Amino acid sequence: TIIEATRILRRQRAHKIYAACTHPVLAGDALQKILKVDVQAVIATDTIEHRTSVVSVAPLIAGAIHQGF
């Protein structure tokens, strides 16, 4: 899906493309395939441990627990 979206954006003359994922299931060589189509970076939450996991959801979860959610 990210690769196809990237191709569409390239046809629309996008200069830089970043992918953001909330739950990055990047199995096998998925990340390499995404980067191969010139995505600048994949930025993901830490709901799954991966080298792209740079955004912590801990504050959001802690806030929900604190509010009794």
All heavy atoms as TSV, in Angstrom:
chain	resi	resn	atom	element	x	y	z
A	1	THR	N	N	0.824	-1.194	0.000
A	1	THR	CA	C	0.000	0.000	0.000
A	1	THR	C	C	0.867	1.256	0.000
A	1	THR	O	O	0.599	2.186	-0.759
A	1	THR	CB	C	-0.937	-0.002	1.229
A	1	THR	OG1	O	-1.717	-1.204	1.215
A	1	THR	CG2	C	-1.857	1.197	1.206
A	2	ILE	N	N	1.885	1.277	0.843
A	2	ILE	CA	C	2.780	2.439	0.891
A	2	ILE	C	C	3.523	2.593	-0.429
A	2	ILE	O	O	3.677	3.703	-0.946
A	2	ILE	CB	C	3.768	2.329	2.072
A	2	ILE	CG1	C	3.011	2.450	3.394
A	2	ILE	CG2	C	4.853	3.402	1.975
A	2	ILE	CD1	C	3.865	2.169	4.618
A	3	ILE	N	N	3.950	1.486	-1.000
A	3	ILE	CA	C	4.680	1.540	-2.265
A	3	ILE	C	C	3.780	2.074	-3.376
A	3	ILE	O	O	4.184	2.941	-4.157
A	3	ILE	CB	C	5.255	0.155	-2.613
A	3	ILE	CG1	C	6.362	-0.199	-1.614
A	3	ILE	CG2	C	5.785	0.125	-4.046
A	3	ILE	CD1	C	6.849	-1.626	-1.691
A	4	GLU	N	N	2.565	1.598	-3.456
A	4	GLU	CA	C	1.644	2.082	-4.489
A	4	GLU	C	C	1.311	3.559	-4.271
A	4	GLU	O	O	1.270	4.339	-5.229
A	4	GLU	CB	C	0.366	1.247	-4.523
A	4	GLU	CG	C	-0.561	1.618	-5.653
A	4	GLU	CD	C	0.068	1.525	-7.042
A	4	GLU	OE1	O	0.934	0.665	-7.272
A	4	GLU	OE2	O	-0.305	2.343	-7.907
A	5	ALA	N	N	1.088	3.958	-3.031
A	5	ALA	CA	C	0.828	5.375	-2.741
A	5	ALA	C	C	2.023	6.236	-3.131
A	5	ALA	O	O	1.855	7.336	-3.674
A	5	ALA	CB	C	0.511	5.549	-1.258
A	6	THR	N	N	3.216	5.736	-2.900
A	6	THR	CA	C	4.428	6.464	-3.273
A	6	THR	C	C	4.505	6.641	-4.781
A	6	THR	O	O	4.832	7.730	-5.272
A	6	THR	CB	C	5.681	5.728	-2.757
A	6	THR	OG1	O	5.601	5.637	-1.340
A	6	THR	CG2	C	6.952	6.436	-3.157
A	7	ARG	N	N	4.187	5.618	-5.516
A	7	ARG	CA	C	4.204	5.718	-6.987
A	7	ARG	C	C	3.203	6.767	-7.476
A	7	ARG	O	O	3.491	7.535	-8.397
A	7	ARG	CB	C	3.931	4.357	-7.603
A	7	ARG	CG	C	5.076	3.390	-7.399
A	7	ARG	CD	C	4.811	2.041	-8.012
A	7	ARG	NE	N	5.977	1.183	-7.828
A	7	ARG	CZ	C	5.921	-0.103	-7.583
A	7	ARG	NH1	N	4.751	-0.724	-7.509
A	7	ARG	NH2	N	7.023	-0.808	-7.427
A	8	ILE	N	N	2.031	6.793	-6.869
A	8	ILE	CA	C	1.020	7.787	-7.243
A	8	ILE	C	C	1.527	9.194	-6.915
A	8	ILE	O	O	1.400	10.113	-7.731
A	8	ILE	CB	C	-0.313	7.494	-6.527
A	8	ILE	CG1	C	-0.930	6.199	-7.075
A	8	ILE	CG2	C	-1.286	8.666	-6.673
A	8	ILE	CD1	C	-2.071	5.646	-6.240
A	9	LEU	N	N	2.104	9.356	-5.748
A	9	LEU	CA	C	2.637	10.673	-5.364
A	9	LEU	C	C	3.760	11.111	-6.298
A	9	LEU	O	O	3.868	12.294	-6.640
A	9	LEU	CB	C	3.118	10.637	-3.913
A	9	LEU	CG	C	2.008	10.540	-2.871
A	9	LEU	CD1	C	2.597	10.214	-1.502
A	9	LEU	CD2	C	1.212	11.837	-2.831
A	10	ARG	N	N	4.594	10.184	-6.720
A	10	ARG	CA	C	5.668	10.520	-7.674
A	10	ARG	C	C	5.089	11.003	-8.998
A	10	ARG	O	O	5.590	11.961	-9.590
A	10	ARG	CB	C	6.578	9.309	-7.917
A	10	ARG	CG	C	7.464	8.976	-6.759
A	10	ARG	CD	C	8.644	9.930	-6.702
A	10	ARG	NE	N	9.443	9.571	-5.535
A	10	ARG	CZ	C	9.957	10.444	-4.702
A	10	ARG	NH1	N	9.794	11.722	-4.892
A	10	ARG	NH2	N	10.645	10.050	-3.671
A	11	ARG	N	N	4.033	10.343	-9.459
A	11	ARG	CA	C	3.387	10.786	-10.699
A	11	ARG	C	C	2.792	12.180	-10.549
A	11	ARG	O	O	2.662	12.906	-11.529
A	11	ARG	CB	C	2.317	9.785	-11.134
A	11	ARG	CG	C	2.896	8.503	-11.705
A	11	ARG	CD	C	1.865	7.687	-12.463
A	11	ARG	NE	N	0.755	7.239	-11.650
A	11	ARG	CZ	C	0.692	6.065	-11.011
A	11	ARG	NH1	N	1.703	5.216	-11.086
A	11	ARG	NH2	N	-0.375	5.736	-10.323
A	12	GLN	N	N	2.453	12.529	-9.325
A	12	GLN	CA	C	1.924	13.868	-9.040
A	12	GLN	C	C	3.043	14.873	-8.753
A	12	GLN	O	O	2.796	15.985	-8.335
A	12	GLN	CB	C	0.952	13.803	-7.853
A	12	GLN	CG	C	-0.261	12.941	-8.098
A	12	GLN	CD	C	-1.132	13.485	-9.213
A	12	GLN	OE1	O	-1.361	14.679	-9.306
A	12	GLN	NE2	N	-1.601	12.595	-10.078
A	13	ARG	N	N	4.280	14.441	-8.949
A	13	ARG	CA	C	5.485	15.250	-8.816
A	13	ARG	C	C	5.846	15.628	-7.377
A	13	ARG	O	O	6.392	16.702	-7.124
A	13	ARG	CB	C	5.403	16.492	-9.690
A	13	ARG	CG	C	5.264	16.125	-11.146
A	13	ARG	CD	C	5.330	17.295	-12.034
A	13	ARG	NE	N	5.211	16.798	-13.409
A	13	ARG	CZ	C	4.932	17.554	-14.421
A	13	ARG	NH1	N	4.758	18.837	-14.243
A	13	ARG	NH2	N	4.830	17.038	-15.620
A	14	ALA	N	N	5.535	14.750	-6.437
A	14	ALA	CA	C	5.973	14.968	-5.054
A	14	ALA	C	C	7.495	14.883	-5.010
A	14	ALA	O	O	8.098	14.038	-5.678
A	14	ALA	CB	C	5.370	13.917	-4.132
A	15	HIS	N	N	8.111	15.767	-4.258
A	15	HIS	CA	C	9.570	15.793	-4.191
A	15	HIS	C	C	10.121	14.905	-3.089
A	15	HIS	O	O	11.097	14.198	-3.290
A	15	HIS	CB	C	10.069	17.225	-3.988
A	15	HIS	CG	C	9.734	18.108	-5.149
A	15	HIS	ND1	N	10.379	18.034	-6.358
A	15	HIS	CD2	C	8.790	19.066	-5.292
A	15	HIS	CE1	C	9.871	18.917	-7.187
A	15	HIS	NE2	N	8.894	19.556	-6.571
A	16	LYS	N	N	9.520	14.979	-1.914
A	16	LYS	CA	C	9.950	14.148	-0.787
A	16	LYS	C	C	8.736	13.447	-0.207
A	16	LYS	O	O	7.699	14.062	0.012
A	16	LYS	CB	C	10.616	14.996	0.296
A	16	LYS	CG	C	11.953	15.554	-0.107
A	16	LYS	CD	C	12.600	16.269	1.052
A	16	LYS	CE	C	13.965	16.794	0.657
A	16	LYS	NZ	N	14.608	17.475	1.785
A	17	ILE	N	N	8.894	12.163	0.069
A	17	ILE	CA	C	7.789	11.372	0.602
A	17	ILE	C	C	8.254	10.677	1.876
A	17	ILE	O	O	9.301	10.037	1.901
A	17	ILE	CB	C	7.304	10.332	-0.425
A	17	ILE	CG1	C	6.816	11.043	-1.691
A	17	ILE	CG2	C	6.215	9.441	0.176
A	17	ILE	CD1	C	6.554	10.124	-2.853
A	18	TYR	N	N	7.475	10.844	2.923
A	18	TYR	CA	C	7.713	10.179	4.201
A	18	TYR	C	C	6.503	9.301	4.492
A	18	TYR	O	O	5.375	9.681	4.185
A	18	TYR	CB	C	7.868	11.207	5.329
A	18	TYR	CG	C	9.094	12.060	5.181
A	18	TYR	CD1	C	9.079	13.191	4.374
A	18	TYR	CD2	C	10.277	11.741	5.838
A	18	TYR	CE1	C	10.209	13.982	4.226
A	18	TYR	CE2	C	11.412	12.530	5.697
A	18	TYR	CZ	C	11.363	13.639	4.883
A	18	TYR	OH	O	12.493	14.408	4.743
A	19	ALA	N	N	6.733	8.152	5.074
A	19	ALA	CA	C	5.643	7.260	5.452
A	19	ALA	C	C	5.519	7.250	6.967
A	19	ALA	O	O	6.521	7.129	7.674
A	19	ALA	CB	C	5.908	5.851	4.943
A	20	ALA	N	N	4.295	7.377	7.451
A	20	ALA	CA	C	4.031	7.322	8.889
A	20	ALA	C	C	3.127	6.126	9.159
A	20	ALA	O	O	2.122	5.933	8.473
A	20	ALA	CB	C	3.367	8.603	9.361
A	21	CYS	N	N	3.512	5.322	10.137
A	21	CYS	CA	C	2.769	4.105	10.469
A	21	CYS	C	C	2.430	4.099	11.949
A	21	CYS	O	O	3.280	4.389	12.780
A	21	CYS	CB	C	3.611	2.868	10.166
A	21	CYS	SG	S	4.240	2.776	8.506
A	22	THR	N	N	1.199	3.716	12.265
A	22	THR	CA	C	0.824	3.627	13.667
A	22	THR	C	C	1.151	2.267	14.261
A	22	THR	O	O	1.343	2.157	15.464
A	22	THR	CB	C	-0.680	3.900	13.860
A	22	THR	OG1	O	-1.419	3.011	13.015
A	22	THR	CG2	C	-1.009	5.334	13.513
A	23	HIS	N	N	1.205	1.245	13.458
A	23	HIS	CA	C	1.473	-0.112	13.948
A	23	HIS	C	C	2.276	-0.836	12.860
A	23	HIS	O	O	1.716	-1.549	12.031
A	23	HIS	CB	C	0.152	-0.824	14.232
A	23	HIS	CG	C	0.284	-2.040	15.082
A	23	HIS	ND1	N	0.599	-1.991	16.419
A	23	HIS	CD2	C	0.124	-3.352	14.785
A	23	HIS	CE1	C	0.624	-3.223	16.900
A	23	HIS	NE2	N	0.340	-4.061	15.925
A	24	PRO	N	N	3.589	-0.626	12.830
A	24	PRO	CA	C	4.398	-1.034	11.686
A	24	PRO	C	C	4.698	-2.531	11.593
A	24	PRO	O	O	5.677	-3.021	12.120
A	24	PRO	CB	C	5.696	-0.253	11.902
A	24	PRO	CG	C	5.812	-0.168	13.392
A	24	PRO	CD	C	4.408	0.000	13.879
A	25	VAL	N	N	3.837	-3.240	10.894
A	25	VAL	CA	C	4.109	-4.654	10.633
A	25	VAL	C	C	4.944	-4.698	9.352
A	25	VAL	O	O	4.421	-4.798	8.251
A	25	VAL	CB	C	2.809	-5.466	10.470
A	25	VAL	CG1	C	3.123	-6.930	10.203
A	25	VAL	CG2	C	1.927	-5.311	11.699
A	26	LEU	N	N	6.245	-4.576	9.518
A	26	LEU	CA	C	7.159	-4.536	8.380
A	26	LEU	C	C	7.902	-5.869	8.309
A	26	LEU	O	O	9.060	-5.988	8.680
A	26	LEU	CB	C	8.125	-3.361	8.529
A	26	LEU	CG	C	7.454	-1.984	8.535
A	26	LEU	CD1	C	8.423	-0.907	8.965
A	26	LEU	CD2	C	6.860	-1.677	7.175
A	27	ALA	N	N	7.192	-6.880	7.858
A	27	ALA	CA	C	7.734	-8.243	7.814
A	27	ALA	C	C	8.704	-8.414	6.659
A	27	ALA	O	O	8.593	-7.753	5.625
A	27	ALA	CB	C	6.589	-9.243	7.697
A	28	GLY	N	N	9.642	-9.314	6.857
A	28	GLY	CA	C	10.590	-9.653	5.801
A	28	GLY	C	C	11.364	-8.440	5.320
A	28	GLY	O	O	11.915	-7.688	6.112
A	29	ASP	N	N	11.361	-8.230	4.020
A	29	ASP	CA	C	12.101	-7.115	3.444
A	29	ASP	C	C	11.202	-5.931	3.086
A	29	ASP	O	O	11.524	-5.132	2.193
A	29	ASP	CB	C	12.901	-7.574	2.229
A	29	ASP	CG	C	12.027	-8.118	1.112
A	29	ASP	OD1	O	10.823	-8.351	1.353
A	29	ASP	OD2	O	12.547	-8.317	0.002
A	30	ALA	N	N	10.078	-5.791	3.778
A	30	ALA	CA	C	9.118	-4.725	3.481
A	30	ALA	C	C	9.756	-3.337	3.576
A	30	ALA	O	O	9.533	-2.493	2.703
A	30	ALA	CB	C	7.914	-4.812	4.416
A	31	LEU	N	N	10.544	-3.090	4.617
A	31	LEU	CA	C	11.167	-1.770	4.763
A	31	LEU	C	C	12.101	-1.488	3.590
A	31	LEU	O	O	12.074	-0.387	3.028
A	31	LEU	CB	C	11.920	-1.665	6.086
A	31	LEU	CG	C	12.600	-0.312	6.332
A	31	LEU	CD1	C	11.585	0.828	6.330
A	31	LEU	CD2	C	13.372	-0.345	7.648
A	32	GLN	N	N	12.890	-2.452	3.190
A	32	GLN	CA	C	13.807	-2.257	2.067
A	32	GLN	C	C	13.037	-1.948	0.778
A	32	GLN	O	O	13.455	-1.104	-0.008
A	32	GLN	CB	C	14.707	-3.491	1.876
A	32	GLN	CG	C	15.755	-3.662	2.956
A	32	GLN	CD	C	15.176	-4.147	4.290
A	32	GLN	OE1	O	14.130	-4.784	4.335
A	32	GLN	NE2	N	15.851	-3.832	5.377
A	33	LYS	N	N	11.919	-2.624	0.577
A	33	LYS	CA	C	11.101	-2.372	-0.609
A	33	LYS	C	C	10.539	-0.956	-0.587
A	33	LYS	O	O	10.493	-0.286	-1.626
A	33	LYS	CB	C	9.963	-3.380	-0.703
A	33	LYS	CG	C	10.409	-4.768	-1.088
A	33	LYS	CD	C	9.227	-5.722	-1.144
A	33	LYS	CE	C	9.655	-7.111	-1.547
A	33	LYS	NZ	N	8.501	-8.041	-1.581
A	34	ILE	N	N	10.107	-0.502	0.584
A	34	ILE	CA	C	9.568	0.855	0.710
A	34	ILE	C	C	10.660	1.882	0.434
A	34	ILE	O	O	10.451	2.844	-0.314
A	34	ILE	CB	C	8.948	1.065	2.109
A	34	ILE	CG1	C	7.689	0.205	2.260
A	34	ILE	CG2	C	8.636	2.541	2.355
A	34	ILE	CD1	C	7.162	0.109	3.669
A	35	LEU	N	N	11.812	1.683	1.021
A	35	LEU	CA	C	12.904	2.636	0.835
A	35	LEU	C	C	13.421	2.612	-0.608
A	35	LEU	O	O	13.901	3.641	-1.110
A	35	LEU	CB	C	14.029	2.349	1.829
A	35	LEU	CG	C	13.657	2.538	3.300
A	35	LEU	CD1	C	14.813	2.115	4.196
A	35	LEU	CD2	C	13.223	3.965	3.590
A	36	LYS	N	N	13.283	1.492	-1.280
A	36	LYS	CA	C	13.753	1.365	-2.656
A	36	LYS	C	C	12.960	2.257	-3.621
A	36	LYS	O	O	13.481	2.660	-4.652
A	36	LYS	CB	C	13.665	-0.097	-3.099
A	36	LYS	CG	C	14.302	-0.390	-4.425
A	36	LYS	CD	C	14.295	-1.869	-4.721
A	36	LYS	CE	C	14.958	-2.145	-6.056
A	36	LYS	NZ	N	14.967	-3.584	-6.350
A	37	VAL	N	N	11.715	2.578	-3.284
A	37	VAL	CA	C	10.918	3.464	-4.140
A	37	VAL	C	C	11.092	4.926	-3.738
A	37	VAL	O	O	10.280	5.775	-4.075
A	37	VAL	CB	C	9.421	3.068	-4.174
A	37	VAL	CG1	C	9.233	1.726	-4.842
A	37	VAL	CG2	C	8.786	3.114	-2.804
A	38	ASP	N	N	12.174	5.205	-3.033
A	38	ASP	CA	C	12.581	6.563	-2.664
A	38	ASP	C	C	11.718	7.241	-1.605
A	38	ASP	O	O	11.579	8.462	-1.608
A	38	ASP	CB	C	12.699	7.460	-3.899
A	38	ASP	CG	C	13.846	7.036	-4.790
A	38	ASP	OD1	O	14.860	6.555	-4.253
A	38	ASP	OD2	O	13.726	7.174	-6.019
A	39	VAL	N	N	11.155	6.464	-0.693
A	39	VAL	CA	C	10.551	7.063	0.497
A	39	VAL	C	C	11.711	7.546	1.360
A	39	VAL	O	O	12.676	6.805	1.580
A	39	VAL	CB	C	9.676	6.033	1.251
A	39	VAL	CG1	C	9.261	6.553	2.613
A	39	VAL	CG2	C	8.458	5.674	0.423
A	40	GLN	N	N	11.655	8.790	1.806
A	40	GLN	CA	C	12.755	9.379	2.566
A	40	GLN	C	C	12.981	8.662	3.894
A	40	GLN	O	O	14.116	8.427	4.291
A	40	GLN	CB	C	12.480	10.864	2.843
A	40	GLN	CG	C	12.358	11.695	1.598
A	40	GLN	CD	C	13.665	11.802	0.860
A	40	GLN	OE1	O	14.679	12.161	1.435
A	40	GLN	NE2	N	13.636	11.476	-0.419
A	41	ALA	N	N	11.871	8.353	4.587
A	41	ALA	CA	C	11.964	7.685	5.884
A	41	ALA	C	C	10.609	7.096	6.239
A	41	ALA	O	O	9.576	7.573	5.780
A	41	ALA	CB	C	12.401	8.650	6.965
A	42	VAL	N	N	10.650	6.068	7.057
A	42	VAL	CA	C	9.437	5.497	7.629
A	42	VAL	C	C	9.480	5.825	9.117
A	42	VAL	O	O	10.444	5.502	9.810
A	42	VAL	CB	C	9.367	3.967	7.410
A	42	VAL	CG1	C	8.138	3.386	8.089
A	42	VAL	CG2	C	9.373	3.637	5.918
A	43	ILE	N	N	8.444	6.499	9.582
A	43	ILE	CA	C	8.363	6.934	10.968
A	43	ILE	C	C	7.174	6.204	11.591
A	43	ILE	O	O	6.054	6.289	11.083
A	43	ILE	CB	C	8.166	8.455	11.049
A	43	ILE	CG1	C	9.318	9.158	10.319
A	43	ILE	CG2	C	8.037	8.915	12.493
A	43	ILE	CD1	C	9.038	10.571	9.949
A	44	ALA	N	N	7.428	5.483	12.684
A	44	ALA	CA	C	6.374	4.643	13.248
A	44	ALA	C	C	6.294	4.790	14.764
A	44	ALA	O	O	7.237	5.250	15.412
A	44	ALA	CB	C	6.653	3.188	12.895
A	45	THR	N	N	5.151	4.367	15.294
A	45	THR	CA	C	4.995	4.324	16.741
A	45	THR	C	C	5.718	3.089	17.275
A	45	THR	O	O	6.127	2.213	16.519
A	45	THR	CB	C	3.516	4.246	17.153
A	45	THR	OG1	O	2.967	3.020	16.673
A	45	THR	CG2	C	2.730	5.433	16.615
A	46	ASP	N	N	5.821	3.024	18.588
A	46	ASP	CA	C	6.526	1.907	19.224
A	46	ASP	C	C	5.592	0.790	19.676
A	46	ASP	O	O	5.906	0.050	20.592
A	46	ASP	CB	C	7.388	2.408	20.381
A	46	ASP	CG	C	6.581	3.068	21.474
A	46	ASP	OD1	O	5.348	3.257	21.304
A	46	ASP	OD2	O	7.169	3.428	22.501
A	47	THR	N	N	4.454	0.657	18.997
A	47	THR	CA	C	3.540	-0.434	19.352
A	47	THR	C	C	4.097	-1.793	18.935
A	47	THR	O	O	3.701	-2.821	19.474
A	47	THR	CB	C	2.155	-0.229	18.723
A	47	THR	OG1	O	2.307	-0.108	17.303
A	47	THR	CG2	C	1.469	1.014	19.288
A	48	ILE	N	N	4.976	-1.789	17.951
A	48	ILE	CA	C	5.753	-2.964	17.563
A	48	ILE	C	C	7.204	-2.510	17.519
A	48	ILE	O	O	7.512	-1.491	16.910
A	48	ILE	CB	C	5.345	-3.502	16.177
A	48	ILE	CG1	C	3.918	-4.031	16.194
A	48	ILE	CG2	C	6.310	-4.590	15.713
A	48	ILE	CD1	C	3.430	-4.544	14.861
A	49	GLU	N	N	8.072	-3.257	18.163
A	49	GLU	CA	C	9.480	-2.872	18.198
A	49	GLU	C	C	10.101	-3.039	16.817
A	49	GLU	O	O	10.073	-4.121	16.222
A	49	GLU	CB	C	10.236	-3.719	19.216
A	49	GLU	CG	C	11.651	-3.249	19.427
A	49	GLU	CD	C	12.359	-4.038	20.504
A	49	GLU	OE1	O	11.690	-4.565	21.405
A	49	GLU	OE2	O	13.589	-4.126	20.432
A	50	HIS	N	N	10.620	-1.949	16.300
A	50	HIS	CA	C	11.266	-1.946	14.992
A	50	HIS	C	C	12.179	-0.737	14.936
A	50	HIS	O	O	11.959	0.236	15.654
A	50	HIS	CB	C	10.204	-1.876	13.887
A	50	HIS	CG	C	10.741	-2.153	12.525
A	50	HIS	ND1	N	11.225	-1.157	11.719
A	50	HIS	CD2	C	10.861	-3.311	11.828
A	50	HIS	CE1	C	11.630	-1.694	10.573
A	50	HIS	NE2	N	11.415	-3.002	10.624
A	51	ARG	N	N	13.161	-0.756	14.080
A	51	ARG	CA	C	14.087	0.382	14.017
A	51	ARG	C	C	13.402	1.666	13.563
A	51	ARG	O	O	13.913	2.755	13.771
A	51	ARG	CB	C	15.278	0.065	13.132
A	51	ARG	CG	C	14.964	0.011	11.661
A	51	ARG	CD	C	16.204	-0.295	10.865
A	51	ARG	NE	N	16.002	0.114	9.494
A	51	ARG	CZ	C	16.837	-0.122	8.541
A	51	ARG	NH1	N	17.954	-0.762	8.789
A	51	ARG	NH2	N	16.581	0.270	7.317
A	52	THR	N	N	12.234	1.565	12.972
A	52	THR	CA	C	11.476	2.747	12.565
A	52	THR	C	C	10.619	3.310	13.694
A	52	THR	O	O	10.016	4.362	13.548
A	52	THR	CB	C	10.553	2.415	11.374
A	52	THR	OG1	O	9.622	1.410	11.780
A	52	THR	CG2	C	11.356	1.957	10.174
A	53	SER	N	N	10.553	2.612	14.817
A	53	SER	CA	C	9.692	3.002	15.938
A	53	SER	C	C	10.316	4.148	16.714
A	53	SER	O	O	11.133	3.945	17.603
A	53	SER	CB	C	9.473	1.799	16.867
A	53	SER	OG	O	8.924	0.726	16.155
A	54	VAL	N	N	9.900	5.362	16.368
A	54	VAL	CA	C	10.493	6.551	16.993
A	54	VAL	C	C	9.487	7.404	17.750
A	54	VAL	O	O	9.867	8.343	18.434
A	54	VAL	CB	C	11.225	7.420	15.949
A	54	VAL	CG1	C	12.403	6.669	15.357
A	54	VAL	CG2	C	10.280	7.887	14.860
A	55	VAL	N	N	8.205	7.069	17.652
A	55	VAL	CA	C	7.168	7.827	18.342
A	55	VAL	C	C	6.579	6.943	19.440
A	55	VAL	O	O	6.027	5.879	19.159
A	55	VAL	CB	C	6.057	8.271	17.368
A	55	VAL	CG1	C	4.964	9.028	18.104
A	55	VAL	CG2	C	6.634	9.119	16.241
A	56	SER	N	N	6.688	7.391	20.678
A	56	SER	CA	C	6.190	6.601	21.803
A	56	SER	C	C	4.696	6.833	22.022
A	56	SER	O	O	4.223	7.972	22.030
A	56	SER	CB	C	6.939	6.975	23.084
A	56	SER	OG	O	6.385	6.279	24.185
A	57	VAL	N	N	3.966	5.746	22.210
A	57	VAL	CA	C	2.550	5.845	22.547
A	57	VAL	C	C	2.332	5.773	24.053
A	57	VAL	O	O	1.199	5.855	24.522
A	57	VAL	CB	C	1.709	4.760	21.825
A	57	VAL	CG1	C	1.761	4.930	20.330
A	57	VAL	CG2	C	2.141	3.376	22.232
A	58	ALA	N	N	3.414	5.624	24.821
A	58	ALA	CA	C	3.309	5.491	26.276
A	58	ALA	C	C	2.536	6.641	26.924
A	58	ALA	O	O	1.664	6.382	27.769
A	58	ALA	CB	C	4.693	5.347	26.895
A	59	PRO	N	N	2.791	7.911	26.579
A	59	PRO	CA	C	2.024	8.985	27.211
A	59	PRO	C	C	0.518	8.885	26.936
A	59	PRO	O	O	-0.299	9.150	27.818
A	59	PRO	CB	C	2.600	10.262	26.592
A	59	PRO	CG	C	3.972	9.886	26.155
A	59	PRO	CD	C	3.856	8.443	25.722
A	60	LEU	N	N	0.151	8.479	25.748
A	60	LEU	CA	C	-1.253	8.328	25.402
A	60	LEU	C	C	-1.899	7.212	26.219
A	60	LEU	O	O	-2.988	7.375	26.775
A	60	LEU	CB	C	-1.385	8.031	23.912
A	60	LEU	CG	C	-2.798	7.834	23.382
A	60	LEU	CD1	C	-3.614	9.106	23.532
A	60	LEU	CD2	C	-2.744	7.410	21.928
A	61	ILE	N	N	-1.225	6.088	26.328
A	61	ILE	CA	C	-1.744	4.956	27.099
A	61	ILE	C	C	-1.808	5.302	28.577
A	61	ILE	O	O	-2.794	5.016	29.257
A	61	ILE	CB	C	-0.909	3.695	26.836
A	61	ILE	CG1	C	-1.088	3.252	25.372
A	61	ILE	CG2	C	-1.289	2.564	27.803
A	61	ILE	CD1	C	-0.156	2.170	24.924
A	62	ALA	N	N	-0.757	5.932	29.093
A	62	ALA	CA	C	-0.744	6.329	30.505
A	62	ALA	C	C	-1.890	7.294	30.813
A	62	ALA	O	O	-2.558	7.166	31.837
A	62	ALA	CB	C	0.601	6.959	30.858
A	63	GLY	N	N	-2.131	8.234	29.915
A	63	GLY	CA	C	-3.231	9.183	30.108
A	63	GLY	C	C	-4.579	8.488	30.128
A	63	GLY	O	O	-5.437	8.810	30.954
A	64	ALA	N	N	-4.757	7.522	29.258
A	64	ALA	CA	C	-6.021	6.785	29.217
A	64	ALA	C	C	-6.225	5.969	30.479
A	64	ALA	O	O	-7.317	5.920	31.041
A	64	ALA	CB	C	-6.048	5.865	27.980
A	65	ILE	N	N	-5.152	5.347	30.975
A	65	ILE	CA	C	-5.242	4.583	32.221
A	65	ILE	C	C	-5.540	5.511	33.380
A	65	ILE	O	O	-6.388	5.227	34.239
A	65	ILE	CB	C	-3.936	3.799	32.464
A	65	ILE	CG1	C	-3.811	2.680	31.420
A	65	ILE	CG2	C	-3.897	3.222	33.881
A	65	ILE	CD1	C	-2.455	2.001	31.407
A	66	HIS	N	N	-4.874	6.646	33.421
A	66	HIS	CA	C	-5.060	7.615	34.500
A	66	HIS	C	C	-6.495	8.123	34.546
A	66	HIS	O	O	-7.046	8.363	35.627
A	66	HIS	CB	C	-4.094	8.786	34.318
A	66	HIS	CG	C	-4.192	9.813	35.387
A	66	HIS	ND1	N	-3.749	9.597	36.672
A	66	HIS	CD2	C	-4.704	11.074	35.366
A	66	HIS	CE1	C	-3.983	10.668	37.393
A	66	HIS	NE2	N	-4.549	11.581	36.632
A	67	GLN	N	N	-7.124	8.266	33.382
A	67	GLN	CA	C	-8.496	8.751	33.326
A	67	GLN	C	C	-9.516	7.636	33.557
A	67	GLN	O	O	-10.716	7.888	33.552
A	67	GLN	CB	C	-8.767	9.402	31.964
A	67	GLN	CG	C	-7.992	10.677	31.749
A	67	GLN	CD	C	-8.234	11.261	30.360
A	67	GLN	OE1	O	-9.032	10.749	29.583
A	67	GLN	NE2	N	-7.522	12.318	30.060
A	68	GLY	N	N	-9.036	6.413	33.741
A	68	GLY	CA	C	-9.936	5.294	33.977
A	68	GLY	C	C	-10.609	4.782	32.723
A	68	GLY	O	O	-11.681	4.227	32.751
A	69	PHE	N	N	-9.971	4.960	31.628
A	69	PHE	CA	C	-10.506	4.558	30.341
A	69	PHE	C	C	-10.496	3.067	30.197
A	69	PHE	O	O	-9.739	2.308	30.414
A	69	PHE	CB	C	-9.671	5.185	29.243
A	69	PHE	CG	C	-10.382	5.317	27.934
A	69	PHE	CD1	C	-9.862	6.152	26.956
A	69	PHE	CD2	C	-11.564	4.660	27.632
A	69	PHE	CE1	C	-10.477	6.301	25.737
A	69	PHE	CE2	C	-12.183	4.805	26.412
A	69	PHE	CZ	C	-11.637	5.636	25.470
